[in-house]
């Protein structure tokens, strides 16, 4: 387990960018997203898509700016799912799957310029094996979100 803050070079932007670039499967789940944060991650997302990674982005339907929707829609093979449940999506959960292992970042950082770099944020980076108890809980959560959302 490792702790991440935005108080140094190894901030949320650098950690998430690296993990996106390396993973075979990427699931980014954030209640807030803005063009600044998306623009920071765009090169890593494009690189991952180019090498064949599967990428899904969950955002809150009420808090996804139209400029972000358009940018996500232009990224071929990226699945953007807007959660439109009665409850607002407030989750900040970032999953990175590999052949037999996974990494997950859980904490306070949204996919915004502030969350990835400028704000005081704190998260935990954990690792596990595909199929372990935590893996199953994470996958179950994403499946529950899919039940209350629509692909954009």
N, C-alpha and C positions, 0 to 999 in steps of 0.2 A: 504494500500500500504506500502511496505517495500523496503528499499534500501539494496543491497548486494554488498560488495566489498571483495577483497581478503586480507584485512588488519586486520584479526582477526580470531577467531575460527569459526565464522559463515560465512565462505567463500562460493564460488560457489560450491565447492565439497560437503561440508556438507549440504547445502540447497538442491541441486539437489538429492543427495543420499537419504535424508529423504523423499523428495517428491516422488521419484521413488518407494521407499519402501511402501508408503502408498496408492498410486493411483490405481484405477481400469483400467485406460487407460493412457498410457504415449506416448507422441510424442516428440521426440528430433530432432531438426532441426539445423544443424550446418554446415557452409561452410568448416570448417577445423575439422579434427579429427585425433588424433594420438594414438599410442598404449599406451602411458603413461596415457592419459585421459580415454581411454576405460578401461584400467586395473583398474584405480581408481573406476570406476562406475560398473565394472563387478559384484561384489558381490551383489550390490543393484538390478541390472538388473536381475540376476539369481534368487534372492529371490522373486522379483515381478513376474517373469515368473512362478516360482514354485507355487505361490498362485493363478495363473490364470489371471494375468493382461495382457491386450493387449498392446504390445509395438511396435512402429514403429520408425525407425531412418532414417531421411533424411540426406544425405551428398552430397557434390559436387562430381560428377563422376571423375572429373580431379584431385581432391585433397583427394581421399580416398586411403590410402596406402593398398597394397595387404594384409599385415598382419592384418590390421583392418577388411578388407572384410572377411578374413577367420575366424577371431574370431566371428564376427557378424553372419556369416553363421552357425557356430557351436551352436549358441544359439537357440534351437528349439522354434518355435512359435514366435520368434522375426522377424518382417518384416523390412528388410533393403532396402531402396529405394534410388537409386543414381540419382540425378537430373543432366540431361545432356542437358540443355537448352543452347541457344547462350550466355545468360548471366551467369556469374559465381554465384553460390549460396553463398551469403555472410551473410545470415540470422543467427541469434542466438536467437531462439525461442523455449522454452521448455514448453510443455503443460502437465497438470496433471488433469485428469478427475476423478470425484467421482460420487456418485449416483445423486446428484442434484446440485453440485457445481463444480468449477474448480479453479485451480491455474495456473498462467502462469508467467514464467520468461522471460523477454525481456531485452537484453543488449548487452554487448560487448564480453562476454566469449564464446569462442569456446569449443568444446569437446576435449581439449588438456590438457596436464599436466599444461602448462602455463596458459591457460584460466580458469581452475578449481581451481588452487592453487597458481602458482608462479608469474604470471603477475599482473600488476595493471589493474584490471577490475572493471566495475561498471554495475549493472543491477537493474531492478525493478521487485519485486514480487508483483503480483496483484491477487485478488480473485474475482470471480463472480458466477453467477447462470447460469446453463446450459440453453441455449436458449436466454440469453440476447444479446444485440447488439454486444458487444465485442466478446462474444463467437462465434457468427455467422461469424464475420469478420475473426477470427482466423481459424475456420473450413473451410471457403471459401478459405483462403490462402493455407491451406494444400491441398485442392482439386485441386487448380490451379497447385501446385507443382506436384501432381500426374499425371497431364496431360502432363508434360514435363519430365517424368522420367521413369525409368525402375527398376523393383525389381531386386535386385542383387542375 
